[in-house]
């Protein structure tokens, strides 16, 4: 009888310690703060003459600088985090953007900017030296799965 009681107590202790371990691990998962978005892992230059730089950005946003000597800049973007709200790309040296194209990894494509008209959620702003491209809302959703962004300058080599 005493052996049965000890066995029962051992099971109870084992059950309680397992339950405590599970609850503590779940509490650790819930209380962890989300990791900041690291832009270096989400984009890279897709052609040799395109330089891609990273800049500080507010939370849930990315800020890049994309420059080229040929007038055609291309960058590869991996799948973007779901909580990302905006992508900003500075385009220094571009003199007259002819088009901004997107080709997704699944084969989908879109003209984000055709030289005059912008897709909903895309803003192309002329700067003193170059342009500033901002992608938000519906346009951001269309590029979220990853793919290639190509910017074509009218004055290309």
Residue pairs with C-beta under 8 A, 6 or more apart in sequence:
34 83
36 59
37 60
37 62
37 81
37 84
39 54
39 57
39 62
39 63
39 64
40 54
41 78
42 62
42 77
42 78
42 80
43 52
43 62
43 64
43 75
43 76
43 77
43 78
44 52
44 75
44 76
45 51
45 52
45 74
45 75
45 76
46 74
46 75
46 76
46 148
47 68
47 70
47 72
47 73
47 74
49 68
49 69
49 70
50 66
50 67
50 68
50 73
50 74
50 75
51 65
51 66
51 67
51 68
52 64
52 65
52 66
52 75
53 64
53 65
53 66
53 67
54 63
54 64
54 65
55 63
55 64
55 65
55 90
56 63
57 63
57 88
60 83
60 84
60 85
60 86
61 84
61 85
61 86
61 87
61 88
62 80
62 84
62 86
62 87
62 88
63 87
63 88
63 89
63 90
64 75
64 87
64 88
64 89
64 90
65 89
65 90
65 91
65 92
66 73
66 75
66 89
66 90
66 91
66 151
67 73
67 91
67 92
67 93
68 93
68 151
68 153
69 157
70 156
70 157
71 94
71 152
71 153
71 154
71 155
71 156
71 157
72 150
72 151
72 152
72 153
72 156
73 91
73 94
73 150
73 151
73 153
74 148
74 149
74 150
74 151
75 89
75 148
75 149
76 146
76 147
76 148
77 143
77 146
77 147
77 148
77 149
78 146
79 144
79 145
79 146
80 87
80 140
80 143
80 144
80 146
82 144
84 140
84 144
85 136
85 140
86 134
86 135
86 136
86 140
87 134
87 135
87 136
87 140
87 143
88 132
88 133
88 134
88 135
89 132
89 133
89 134
89 135
89 149
89 151
90 127
90 130
90 131
90 132
90 133
91 97
91 130
91 131
91 132
91 133
91 151
92 129
92 130
93 129
93 130
94 130
94 131
94 151
94 153
95 130
95 153
95 154
95 155
96 153
96 154
96 155
97 113
97 115
97 124
97 131
97 151
97 152
97 153
97 154
98 115
98 152
98 153
98 154
99 111
99 113
99 114
99 115
99 150
99 151
99 152
100 111
100 112
100 113
100 122
100 124
100 133
100 149
100 150
100 151
100 152
101 109
101 110
101 111
101 112
101 149
101 150
101 152
102 109
102 110
102 111
102 112
102 142
102 143
102 147
102 148
102 149
102 150
103 109
103 147
103 148
103 150
104 142
104 143
104 145
104 146
104 147
105 145
105 146
105 147
106 145
106 147
108 142
108 147
110 119
110 139
110 142
110 143
111 119
112 118
112 119
112 122
112 133
112 135
112 139
112 149
113 119
113 122
113 124
113 133
115 154
118 124
119 138
119 139
119 142
120 137
120 138
120 139
121 135
121 136
121 137
121 138
121 139
121 140
121 141
122 133
122 134
122 135
122 139
123 132
123 133
123 134
123 136
124 131
124 132
124 133
125 131
125 132
125 133
125 134
133 151
135 143
143 149
